[in-house]
Amino acid sequence: MARDKTRLSEHIPYTRTEESSHGSGHRTEMRERHESFGLVGVSRITVGGGARCNMFGSHLDHHPTLFRFTVKRAVRLHTELAYDRFHSDGEAERTQLLEFDLTATQFVELMTSLNVGEGIPCTLRYVLGEQMEDVPGEHETEAQNIARKFAAEMKDVAGSVKPLTDQVAAIMAKPTIGKGDRSAVVSLVGQIVRQFDDHAPFVMKQFVESTGRLVTAGKAEVEAYATSVIMAAGIEHLRQLRERGGEQAVAEAVLALDAGSEG
């Protein structure tokens, strides 16, 4: 298979070496390496102190909880008692290949949106051992986008009204105001009112829709966090089942859960 040297230069052929374990009994174990062997892990991390945390593809800039995924190169250790252990490959040129973060909402979307679209947005932290820069401050969240657009719309309205108000001010500055001046002021005030009638409803509609999306995103973040906690509890339960009864016990529990959901 042709390999793009600019993407991944390290080639790890399959090797199987015998090593002596230094534990009790000095058992022998086999150590296997190959470039296809990997470990994937996920952990829940807390962003403390209400610190700002820009995340790619998120409507918000504050996230109390993030989910961090890591992908590492791995080795398999096989003992004489047929017990396999998996560890990160410390001999690899790049042990950690990928690390990325998801918000609580993105994590739930990932778990519940299989085979949908191209994927869920994530924030890359490390790629092939190289640290990525943080999401730039110029990257607007939905909240910042709402504020900017609302300010821009109101500035446009004010700009269109200012020439009219300047004319009114010029007329009112006259020592005497005649009938024609009064008619001009009435006409100018009418134009000012029409400017607001034409623009204000649209601006307000856009503002309400945008803030509605923002509130929905905030609720989704809270709900996603609660869902993730429930999912983590379920995963922990399956892990305990695996320790007690092996893969068969886990399979039976999943089948029972699926049967219950259909009923």
C-alpha positions as semicolon CSV with decimal commas, in nm:
position;residue;x (nm);y (nm);z (nm)
1;M;0,000;0,000;0,000
2;A;0,141;0,338;-0,100
3;R;0,207;0,561;0,198
4;D;0,190;0,938;0,201
5;K;0,511;1,033;0,380
6;T;0,378;1,379;0,461
7;R;0,093;1,228;0,662
8;L;0,244;0,936;0,848
9;S;0,606;0,839;0,807
10;E;0,627;0,556;1,059
11;H;0,581;0,200;0,940
12;I;0,548;-0,068;1,210
13;P;0,564;-0,422;1,071
14;Y;0,408;-0,709;1,260
15;T;0,643;-0,841;1,528
16;R;0,589;-1,106;1,794
17;T;0,854;-1,124;2,063
18;E;0,880;-1,333;2,376
19;E;0,945;-1,151;2,700
20;S;0,979;-1,258;3,062
21;S;0,734;-1,110;3,308
22;H;0,898;-0,992;3,628
23;G;0,589;-1,063;3,837
24;S;0,533;-1,363;4,058
25;G;0,636;-1,689;3,893
26;H;0,837;-1,517;3,618
27;R;0,585;-1,609;3,352
28;T;0,660;-1,566;2,983
29;E;0,445;-1,336;2,773
30;M;0,428;-1,260;2,405
31;R;0,444;-0,899;2,291
32;E;0,284;-0,812;1,958
33;R;0,320;-0,487;1,762
34;H;0,173;-0,372;1,434
35;E;0,079;-0,039;1,278
36;S;-0,291;-0,136;1,275
37;F;-0,303;-0,189;1,655
38;G;-0,466;0,098;1,843
39;L;-0,639;0,207;2,160
40;V;-0,930;0,449;2,171
41;G;-1,032;0,618;2,494
42;V;-1,286;0,874;2,607
43;S;-1,292;1,076;2,927
44;R;-1,518;1,342;3,070
45;I;-1,339;1,663;3,166
46;T;-1,465;1,966;3,355
47;V;-1,404;2,324;3,244
48;G;-1,390;2,504;3,578
49;G;-1,450;2,861;3,682
50;G;-1,692;2,943;3,403
51;A;-1,395;2,999;3,173
52;R;-1,467;3,077;2,811
53;C;-1,418;2,773;2,590
54;N;-1,466;2,812;2,216
55;M;-1,559;2,484;2,050
56;F;-1,587;2,428;1,677
57;G;-1,950;2,383;1,568
58;S;-2,100;2,494;1,901
59;H;-2,353;2,773;1,958
60;L;-2,208;2,850;2,302
61;D;-1,874;2,970;2,436
62;H;-1,908;2,819;2,787
63;H;-1,913;2,445;2,841
64;P;-1,902;2,297;3,193
65;T;-1,830;1,950;3,056
66;L;-1,638;1,822;2,755
67;F;-1,569;1,471;2,628
68;R;-1,212;1,400;2,519
69;F;-1,130;1,119;2,277
70;T;-0,780;0,984;2,224
71;V;-0,643;0,737;1,972
72;K;-0,305;0,579;2,047
73;R;-0,084;0,311;1,900
74;A;-0,107;-0,012;2,096
75;V;0,067;-0,338;2,176
76;R;-0,087;-0,667;2,286
77;L;0,065;-0,871;2,568
78;H;-0,040;-1,234;2,578
79;T;0,052;-1,439;2,883
80;E;0,085;-1,814;2,920
81;L;-0,252;-1,813;3,096
82;A;-0,418;-1,676;2,780
83;Y;-0,494;-1,342;2,939
84;D;-0,452;-1,051;2,696
85;R;-0,354;-0,704;2,804
86;F;-0,344;-0,396;2,584
87;H;-0,115;-0,097;2,640
88;S;-0,006;0,210;2,451
89;D;0,301;0,152;2,237
90;G;0,580;0,345;2,404
91;E;0,827;0,244;2,134
92;A;0,629;0,410;1,854
93;E;0,756;0,732;1,704
94;R;0,415;0,884;1,777
95;T;0,228;0,703;2,052
96;Q;-0,071;0,938;2,048
97;L;-0,214;0,981;1,701
98;L;-0,526;1,184;1,765
99;E;-0,700;1,375;2,042
100;F;-1,021;1,570;2,003
101;D;-1,295;1,718;2,222
102;L;-1,674;1,715;2,192
103;T;-1,931;1,921;2,377
104;A;-2,200;1,730;2,563
105;T;-2,443;1,799;2,277
106;Q;-2,195;1,682;2,015
107;F;-2,122;1,368;2,216
108;V;-2,490;1,270;2,228
109;E;-2,531;1,354;1,858
110;L;-2,236;1,127;1,780
111;M;-2,389;0,839;1,975
112;T;-2,737;0,883;1,830
113;S;-2,669;0,990;1,470
114;L;-2,504;0,685;1,317
115;N;-2,488;0,683;0,935
116;V;-2,615;1,042;0,919
117;G;-2,426;1,300;0,714
118;E;-2,048;1,330;0,710
119;G;-2,007;1,345;1,086
120;I;-2,034;1,561;1,396
121;P;-1,816;1,874;1,446
122;C;-1,528;1,823;1,686
123;T;-1,239;2,034;1,814
124;L;-0,899;1,884;1,733
125;R;-0,634;1,905;2,006
126;Y;-0,353;1,680;1,881
127;V;-0,295;1,525;1,538
128;L;-0,001;1,287;1,491
129;G;0,156;1,416;1,809
130;E;0,135;1,783;1,711
131;Q;-0,074;2,019;1,922
132;M;-0,338;2,215;1,736
133;E;-0,403;2,580;1,811
134;D;-0,717;2,667;2,007
135;V;-1,029;2,763;1,817
136;P;-0,959;3,126;1,724
137;G;-1,132;3,404;1,911
138;E;-1,249;3,535;1,574
139;H;-1,458;3,219;1,538
140;E;-1,805;3,349;1,627
141;T;-2,043;3,157;1,845
142;E;-2,416;3,189;1,781
143;A;-2,444;3,434;2,074
144;Q;-2,173;3,658;1,931
145;N;-2,323;3,630;1,585
146;I;-2,663;3,739;1,719
147;A;-2,518;4,045;1,890
148;R;-2,312;4,147;1,586
149;K;-2,598;4,111;1,339
150;F;-2,844;4,292;1,565
151;A;-2,600;4,581;1,612
152;A;-2,534;4,598;1,237
153;E;-2,904;4,602;1,153
154;M;-2,976;4,878;1,404
155;K;-2,677;5,076;1,273
156;D;-2,819;5,052;0,921
157;V;-3,156;5,179;1,044
158;A;-2,993;5,466;1,231
159;G;-2,786;5,551;0,924
160;S;-3,093;5,569;0,702
161;V;-3,277;5,789;0,953
162;K;-2,995;6,035;1,028
163;P;-3,030;6,246;0,708
164;L;-3,397;6,287;0,786
165;T;-3,334;6,391;1,147
166;D;-3,066;6,635;1,025
167;Q;-3,322;6,801;0,802
168;V;-3,568;6,825;1,089
169;A;-3,298;6,979;1,311
170;A;-3,212;7,234;1,039
171;I;-3,574;7,340;1,008
172;M;-3,622;7,364;1,384
173;A;-3,311;7,587;1,407
174;K;-3,471;7,857;1,193
175;P;-3,568;8,176;1,376
176;T;-3,920;8,146;1,238
177;I;-4,101;7,840;1,114
178;G;-4,355;7,887;0,841
179;K;-4,640;7,672;0,720
180;G;-4,420;7,510;0,457
181;D;-4,159;7,424;0,721
182;R;-4,422;7,259;0,939
183;S;-4,540;7,051;0,645
184;A;-4,180;6,950;0,572
185;V;-4,129;6,841;0,933
186;V;-4,447;6,633;0,925
187;S;-4,330;6,469;0,602
188;L;-3,983;6,399;0,741
189;V;-4,122;6,250;1,063
190;G;-4,348;6,029;0,853
191;Q;-4,046;5,905;0,658
192;I;-3,862;5,831;0,985
193;V;-4,159;5,630;1,112
194;R;-4,176;5,437;0,785
195;Q;-3,805;5,353;0,812
196;F;-3,864;5,191;1,150
197;D;-4,184;5,025;1,029
198;D;-3,992;4,875;0,737
199;H;-3,685;4,758;0,930
200;A;-3,774;4,707;1,296
201;P;-4,013;4,410;1,253
202;F;-3,759;4,222;1,040
203;V;-3,474;4,298;1,281
204;M;-3,684;4,191;1,578
205;K;-3,796;3,873;1,400
206;Q;-3,434;3,780;1,324
207;F;-3,332;3,859;1,681
208;V;-3,611;3,647;1,833
209;E;-3,534;3,354;1,602
210;S;-3,162;3,373;1,680
211;T;-3,209;3,397;2,056
212;G;-3,457;3,110;2,032
213;R;-3,188;2,895;1,870
214;L;-2,944;3,001;2,140
215;V;-3,185;2,907;2,421
216;T;-3,253;2,576;2,249
217;A;-2,880;2,510;2,224
218;G;-2,837;2,587;2,595
219;K;-3,118;2,350;2,690
220;A;-2,971;2,085;2,460
221;E;-2,634;2,121;2,631
222;V;-2,793;2,059;2,973
223;E;-3,003;1,770;2,844
224;A;-2,705;1,623;2,662
225;Y;-2,499;1,637;2,980
226;A;-2,772;1,450;3,169
227;T;-2,795;1,195;2,888
228;S;-2,419;1,150;2,884
229;V;-2,418;1,081;3,258
230;I;-2,687;0,816;3,209
231;M;-2,493;0,666;2,919
232;A;-2,174;0,662;3,125
233;A;-2,359;0,479;3,403
234;G;-2,484;0,224;3,150
235;I;-2,137;0,175;3,006
236;E;-1,997;0,125;3,356
237;H;-2,268;-0,135;3,422
238;L;-2,173;-0,320;3,102
239;R;-1,808;-0,307;3,205
240;Q;-1,891;-0,466;3,538
241;L;-2,099;-0,731;3,358
242;R;-1,802;-0,806;3,135
243;E;-1,572;-0,846;3,433
244;R;-1,815;-1,086;3,601
245;G;-1,951;-1,282;3,307
246;G;-1,742;-1,202;3,001
247;E;-1,857;-1,093;2,656
248;Q;-2,155;-1,331;2,661
249;A;-2,306;-1,156;2,961
250;V;-2,271;-0,818;2,789
251;A;-2,430;-0,952;2,469
252;E;-2,723;-1,097;2,662
253;A;-2,778;-0,769;2,848
254;V;-2,779;-0,572;2,520
255;L;-3,022;-0,817;2,360
256;A;-3,252;-0,796;2,662
257;L;-3,246;-0,416;2,648
258;D;-3,322;-0,420;2,274
259;A;-3,612;-0,662;2,328
260;G;-3,749;-0,440;2,604
261;S;-3,738;-0,130;2,383
262;E;-3,930;-0,310;2,107
263;G;-4,196;-0,420;2,358
